[in-house]
């Protein structure tokens, strides 16, 4: 009986402190029909953001006139940089990066002010494993995109 009471007290404390399990995206009022304004319609970030918004029952519309909110992506850039080289001047470590700049407006109300975010991941390079390292770079970029989209969705949910 004591353990049941302890569990109930713990649950009451968690509920009282505002703790919530991370679950489905809760969009602010006004995002029912959202237009994604971007030049890069085929970017990894755009595709993943669109997929996640659709999964959250947000209708993605084809024009700003049909929309109740506009998610503007003003920058969507990815690439890699050399971090270190060997004594023979051969790259031995790279950094994959993905940068986005975005804002969210619903009518006259700014839900997310313009901001930019860059996520990076580092990986070592071995010239004898070219095919595997190319795939590793692709996987790192995919992980970065998922993390970026989750960050944006958390910001949207907090509005």
C-alpha positions in Angstrom: 0.0 0.0 0.0 2.9 2.3 0.8 4.3 1.9 -2.7 1.0 2.9 -4.4 0.8 6.0 -2.3 4.5 6.9 -3.1 3.7 6.5 -6.8 0.7 8.8 -6.6 2.7 11.4 -4.7 5.5 11.2 -7.3 3.0 11.6 -10.2 1.3 14.5 -8.4 4.7 16.2 -8.0 5.6 15.7 -11.6 2.3 17.0 -12.9 2.6 20.0 -10.6 6.1 21.0 -11.8 5.0 21.2 -15.4 6.8 18.1 -16.6 5.4 16.7 -19.8 6.5 13.7 -21.9 7.7 14.7 -25.3 5.0 13.8 -27.7 3.1 15.1 -30.7 3.7 18.6 -32.0 1.2 21.1 -30.5 0.9 23.9 -33.0 -0.2 27.4 -31.9 -3.5 28.7 -33.1 -3.3 30.0 -36.6 -1.1 27.3 -38.0 -3.9 25.1 -39.3 -3.0 25.9 -42.9 0.7 26.8 -43.3 2.6 27.9 -46.4 6.3 27.1 -46.4 8.0 30.0 -48.2 11.4 28.8 -49.5 13.5 28.9 -52.7 14.9 25.4 -52.0 11.9 23.2 -52.3 14.0 20.0 -52.6 16.3 20.6 -49.7 16.6 18.0 -47.0 15.4 20.5 -44.3 12.3 21.5 -46.3 11.3 17.9 -47.0 11.7 16.8 -43.3 9.9 19.9 -42.0 7.0 19.4 -44.4 6.8 15.7 -43.4 6.8 16.5 -39.7 4.2 19.2 -40.0 1.9 16.9 -42.0 2.3 14.3 -39.4 1.1 16.9 -36.8 -2.1 17.4 -38.9 -0.9 20.8 -40.2 -2.3 21.3 -43.7 0.5 22.5 -46.1 -0.9 24.9 -48.7 0.5 25.9 -52.1 0.2 29.7 -51.7 0.4 32.3 -49.0 -3.1 33.5 -49.9 -4.5 30.2 -48.7 -2.5 30.1 -45.5 -3.2 31.1 -42.0 0.5 31.1 -41.3 3.7 31.4 -43.3 6.9 29.6 -42.3 9.7 31.5 -44.2 13.0 29.7 -44.8 15.4 32.5 -45.8 18.6 30.5 -45.8 19.1 26.7 -46.3 22.8 25.9 -46.7 24.8 22.8 -46.1 28.4 21.7 -46.8 31.6 20.5 -45.3 34.8 22.1 -44.1 38.3 20.6 -43.5 39.2 20.6 -39.8 42.6 19.1 -39.9 45.2 17.8 -42.4 48.1 15.3 -42.2 51.7 16.1 -42.5 51.3 15.3 -46.2 48.6 18.0 -46.4 45.8 15.4 -46.9 42.5 16.1 -45.0 42.1 13.8 -42.0 39.0 15.4 -40.4 36.0 17.2 -41.8 33.0 19.0 -40.3 29.5 18.7 -41.9 27.3 21.7 -41.3 23.8 22.7 -42.0 22.5 26.3 -41.6 19.0 27.5 -41.7 17.4 30.9 -41.2 13.6 31.1 -40.7 10.6 32.9 -39.2 7.0 32.1 -38.6 4.1 34.6 -39.0 0.4 34.1 -38.6 -1.6 37.0 -39.9 -0.1 40.1 -38.2 1.3 38.1 -35.3 5.0 37.0 -35.4 5.1 33.5 -33.8 8.9 33.1 -34.3 11.1 36.1 -34.9 13.7 35.7 -37.6 16.6 33.5 -36.4 19.3 31.4 -37.8 20.7 28.1 -36.5 23.7 26.0 -37.5 24.3 22.4 -36.5 27.6 20.6 -37.1 29.1 17.2 -36.9 32.7 16.1 -37.2 34.1 13.0 -38.7 37.5 11.5 -39.5 38.6 10.9 -43.1 40.5 7.8 -44.3 41.4 7.9 -48.0 41.3 4.1 -48.1 37.6 4.1 -47.1 36.2 6.6 -49.6 32.9 5.0 -50.2 32.2 4.3 -46.5 33.2 7.9 -45.5 30.9 9.4 -48.2 28.0 7.4 -46.8 29.0 8.5 -43.3 28.8 12.1 -44.4 25.3 11.5 -45.8 24.1 9.9 -42.6 25.6 12.7 -40.5 23.8 15.3 -42.7 20.5 13.4 -42.3 20.9 13.4 -38.5 21.7 17.1 -38.5 18.5 17.8 -40.5 16.4 15.7 -38.1 17.9 17.6 -35.1 17.3 21.0 -36.8 13.6 20.1 -37.5 13.1 18.9 -34.0 14.6 22.2 -32.7 12.3 24.2 -34.9 9.2 22.2 -33.9 10.0 22.6 -30.2 10.2 26.4 -30.7 6.9 26.3 -32.5 5.3 24.2 -29.7 6.4 26.6 -27.1 4.4 29.5 -28.7 
